[in-house]
Amino acid sequence: MLDRWLTKPTDVVPGTAMAFGGVAKDTDRAAIIEYLRQAKP
């Protein structure tokens, strides 16, 4: 689900005024997701 949102947020949450257009590159999205997995609160 996070990968889908990072790809094109408006497809996941339609009708919002988000300024985030998404992350096109697969490798960049994978790096973001991996970073979040490793992040400690």
Biopython code that builds the backbone (N, CA, C, O; Angstrom):
import numpy as np
from Bio.PDB.StructureBuilder import StructureBuilder

atoms = [
    (1, "MET", "N", (0.820, -1.187, 0.000)),
    (1, "MET", "CA", (0.000, 0.000, 0.000)),
    (1, "MET", "C", (0.871, 1.261, 0.000)),
    (1, "MET", "O", (0.575, 2.210, -0.726)),
    (2, "LEU", "N", (1.935, 1.282, 0.800)),
    (2, "LEU", "CA", (2.810, 2.450, 0.846)),
    (2, "LEU", "C", (3.479, 2.662, -0.505)),
    (2, "LEU", "O", (3.612, 3.799, -0.959)),
    (3, "ASP", "N", (3.901, 1.580, -1.152)),
    (3, "ASP", "CA", (4.522, 1.704, -2.469)),
    (3, "ASP", "C", (3.536, 2.314, -3.458)),
    (3, "ASP", "O", (3.905, 3.166, -4.266)),
    (4, "ARG", "N", (2.294, 1.881, -3.394)),
    (4, "ARG", "CA", (1.262, 2.423, -4.289)),
    (4, "ARG", "C", (1.065, 3.919, -4.034)),
    (4, "ARG", "O", (0.952, 4.703, -4.976)),
    (5, "TRP", "N", (1.024, 4.311, -2.758)),
    (5, "TRP", "CA", (0.852, 5.720, -2.423)),
    (5, "TRP", "C", (2.063, 6.536, -2.864)),
    (5, "TRP", "O", (1.914, 7.634, -3.400)),
    (6, "LEU", "N", (3.267, 5.997, -2.638)),
    (6, "LEU", "CA", (4.464, 6.720, -3.056)),
    (6, "LEU", "C", (4.525, 6.875, -4.571)),
    (6, "LEU", "O", (5.090, 7.847, -5.071)),
    (7, "THR", "N", (3.949, 5.929, -5.302)),
    (7, "THR", "CA", (3.947, 5.995, -6.756)),
    (7, "THR", "C", (3.026, 7.093, -7.253)),
    (7, "THR", "O", (3.440, 7.927, -8.059)),
    (8, "LYS", "N", (1.779, 7.109, -6.786)),
    (8, "LYS", "CA", (0.802, 8.109, -7.232)),
    (8, "LYS", "C", (-0.231, 8.313, -6.130)),
    (8, "LYS", "O", (-1.252, 7.626, -6.103)),
    (9, "PRO", "N", (0.025, 9.247, -5.224)),
    (9, "PRO", "CA", (-0.830, 9.452, -4.057)),
    (9, "PRO", "C", (-2.296, 9.715, -4.392)),
    (9, "PRO", "O", (-3.184, 9.291, -3.653)),
    (10, "THR", "N", (-2.555, 10.407, -5.493)),
    (10, "THR", "CA", (-3.949, 10.742, -5.818)),
    (10, "THR", "C", (-4.777, 9.520, -6.208)),
    (10, "THR", "O", (-6.005, 9.569, -6.152)),
    (11, "ASP", "N", (-4.129, 8.431, -6.598)),
    (11, "ASP", "CA", (-4.864, 7.184, -6.874)),
    (11, "ASP", "C", (-5.312, 6.514, -5.581)),
    (11, "ASP", "O", (-6.338, 5.833, -5.556)),
    (12, "VAL", "N", (-4.556, 6.702, -4.518)),
    (12, "VAL", "CA", (-4.859, 6.069, -3.232)),
    (12, "VAL", "C", (-5.810, 6.934, -2.411)),
    (12, "VAL", "O", (-6.714, 6.416, -1.755)),
    (13, "VAL", "N", (-5.609, 8.245, -2.447)),
    (13, "VAL", "CA", (-6.433, 9.181, -1.675)),
    (13, "VAL", "C", (-6.962, 10.240, -2.656)),
    (13, "VAL", "O", (-6.425, 11.346, -2.722)),
    (14, "PRO", "N", (-8.003, 9.907, -3.408)),
    (14, "PRO", "CA", (-8.513, 10.857, -4.403)),
    (14, "PRO", "C", (-9.225, 12.047, -3.755)),
    (14, "PRO", "O", (-9.738, 11.963, -2.639)),
    (15, "GLY", "N", (-9.237, 13.143, -4.489)),
    (15, "GLY", "CA", (-9.976, 14.313, -4.040)),
    (15, "GLY", "C", (-9.279, 15.179, -3.021)),
    (15, "GLY", "O", (-9.900, 16.069, -2.440)),
    (16, "THR", "N", (-8.009, 14.943, -2.791)),
    (16, "THR", "CA", (-7.280, 15.783, -1.837)),
    (16, "THR", "C", (-6.445, 16.812, -2.591)),
    (16, "THR", "O", (-6.263, 16.701, -3.804)),
    (17, "ALA", "N", (-5.953, 17.783, -1.894)),
    (17, "ALA", "CA", (-5.138, 18.833, -2.495)),
    (17, "ALA", "C", (-3.671, 18.640, -2.116)),
    (17, "ALA", "O", (-3.004, 19.588, -1.703)),
    (18, "MET", "N", (-3.183, 17.437, -2.254)),
    (18, "MET", "CA", (-1.791, 17.141, -1.899)),
    (18, "MET", "C", (-0.828, 17.815, -2.870)),
    (18, "MET", "O", (-1.094, 17.889, -4.070)),
    (19, "ALA", "N", (0.272, 18.298, -2.353)),
    (19, "ALA", "CA", (1.309, 18.888, -3.183)),
    (19, "ALA", "C", (2.349, 17.844, -3.583)),
    (19, "ALA", "O", (3.240, 18.139, -4.379)),
    (20, "PHE", "N", (2.250, 16.637, -3.048)),
    (20, "PHE", "CA", (3.213, 15.574, -3.326)),
    (20, "PHE", "C", (2.780, 14.804, -4.565)),
    (20, "PHE", "O", (1.704, 14.207, -4.577)),
    (21, "GLY", "N", (3.601, 14.810, -5.604)),
    (21, "GLY", "CA", (3.265, 14.170, -6.868)),
    (21, "GLY", "C", (3.641, 12.713, -6.962)),
    (21, "GLY", "O", (3.213, 12.023, -7.888)),
    (22, "GLY", "N", (4.438, 12.225, -6.018)),
    (22, "GLY", "CA", (4.846, 10.827, -6.033)),
    (22, "GLY", "C", (6.322, 10.665, -6.357)),
    (22, "GLY", "O", (7.018, 11.633, -6.663)),
    (23, "VAL", "N", (6.785, 9.423, -6.284)),
    (23, "VAL", "CA", (8.174, 9.073, -6.566)),
    (23, "VAL", "C", (8.154, 8.066, -7.713)),
    (23, "VAL", "O", (7.652, 6.953, -7.554)),
    (24, "ALA", "N", (8.687, 8.446, -8.844)),
    (24, "ALA", "CA", (8.583, 7.625, -10.051)),
    (24, "ALA", "C", (9.503, 6.393, -10.048)),
    (24, "ALA", "O", (9.103, 5.327, -10.517)),
    (25, "LYS", "N", (10.711, 6.526, -9.531)),
    (25, "LYS", "CA", (11.687, 5.436, -9.632)),
    (25, "LYS", "C", (11.444, 4.344, -8.586)),
    (25, "LYS", "O", (11.311, 4.621, -7.394)),
    (26, "ASP", "N", (11.390, 3.103, -9.064)),
    (26, "ASP", "CA", (11.202, 1.945, -8.176)),
    (26, "ASP", "C", (12.267, 1.893, -7.087)),
    (26, "ASP", "O", (11.963, 1.616, -5.926)),
    (27, "THR", "N", (13.512, 2.159, -7.461)),
    (27, "THR", "CA", (14.614, 2.067, -6.497)),
    (27, "THR", "C", (14.499, 3.138, -5.411)),
    (27, "THR", "O", (14.825, 2.887, -4.251)),
    (28, "ASP", "N", (14.042, 4.312, -5.784)),
    (28, "ASP", "CA", (13.860, 5.378, -4.793)),
    (28, "ASP", "C", (12.750, 5.025, -3.811)),
    (28, "ASP", "O", (12.895, 5.232, -2.606)),
    (29, "ARG", "N", (11.634, 4.488, -4.326)),
    (29, "ARG", "CA", (10.533, 4.081, -3.444)),
    (29, "ARG", "C", (10.981, 2.972, -2.510)),
    (29, "ARG", "O", (10.648, 2.987, -1.326)),
    (30, "ALA", "N", (11.729, 2.015, -3.024)),
    (30, "ALA", "CA", (12.226, 0.910, -2.195)),
    (30, "ALA", "C", (13.151, 1.438, -1.099)),
    (30, "ALA", "O", (13.110, 0.951, 0.031)),
    (31, "ALA", "N", (13.975, 2.417, -1.419)),
    (31, "ALA", "CA", (14.883, 2.994, -0.427)),
    (31, "ALA", "C", (14.108, 3.727, 0.666)),
    (31, "ALA", "O", (14.462, 3.635, 1.841)),
    (32, "ILE", "N", (13.064, 4.447, 0.294)),
    (32, "ILE", "CA", (12.238, 5.150, 1.282)),
    (32, "ILE", "C", (11.568, 4.153, 2.218)),
    (32, "ILE", "O", (11.572, 4.336, 3.435)),
    (33, "ILE", "N", (10.996, 3.101, 1.649)),
    (33, "ILE", "CA", (10.304, 2.088, 2.452)),
    (33, "ILE", "C", (11.283, 1.386, 3.390)),
    (33, "ILE", "O", (10.964, 1.156, 4.557)),
    (34, "GLU", "N", (12.458, 1.050, 2.897)),
    (34, "GLU", "CA", (13.463, 0.395, 3.736)),
    (34, "GLU", "C", (13.917, 1.321, 4.862)),
    (34, "GLU", "O", (14.097, 0.874, 5.995)),
    (35, "TYR", "N", (14.100, 2.585, 4.566)),
    (35, "TYR", "CA", (14.471, 3.561, 5.592)),
    (35, "TYR", "C", (13.401, 3.592, 6.692)),
    (35, "TYR", "O", (13.730, 3.573, 7.877)),
    (36, "LEU", "N", (12.151, 3.639, 6.308)),
    (36, "LEU", "CA", (11.073, 3.691, 7.285)),
    (36, "LEU", "C", (11.002, 2.413, 8.115)),
    (36, "LEU", "O", (10.673, 2.457, 9.300)),
    (37, "ARG", "N", (11.311, 1.278, 7.494)),
    (37, "ARG", "CA", (11.325, 0.006, 8.249)),
    (37, "ARG", "C", (12.389, 0.018, 9.337)),
    (37, "ARG", "O", (12.187, -0.528, 10.421)),
    (38, "GLN", "N", (13.510, 0.637, 9.045)),
    (38, "GLN", "CA", (14.636, 0.632, 9.970)),
    (38, "GLN", "C", (14.573, 1.766, 10.993)),
    (38, "GLN", "O", (15.292, 1.744, 11.992)),
    (39, "ALA", "N", (13.723, 2.746, 10.747)),
    (39, "ALA", "CA", (13.630, 3.901, 11.643)),
    (39, "ALA", "C", (13.133, 3.479, 13.024)),
    (39, "ALA", "O", (12.193, 2.694, 13.150)),
    (40, "LYS", "N", (13.757, 3.994, 14.016)),
    (40, "LYS", "CA", (13.368, 3.708, 15.406)),
    (40, "LYS", "C", (12.632, 4.926, 15.953)),
    (40, "LYS", "O", (13.032, 6.061, 15.695)),
    (41, "PRO", "N", (11.565, 4.697, 16.702)),
    (41, "PRO", "CA", (10.819, 5.839, 17.273)),
    (41, "PRO", "C", (11.603, 6.569, 18.340)),
    (41, "PRO", "O", (11.112, 7.544, 18.909)),
]
sb = StructureBuilder()
sb.init_structure("model")
sb.init_model(0)
sb.init_chain("A")
sb.init_seg("    ")
for serial, (resi, resn, name, xyz) in enumerate(atoms, 1):
    if name == "N":
        sb.init_residue(resn, " ", resi, " ")
    sb.init_atom(name, np.array(xyz, "f"), 0.0, 1.0, " ", f" {name:<3s}", serial, name[0])
structure = sb.get_structure()
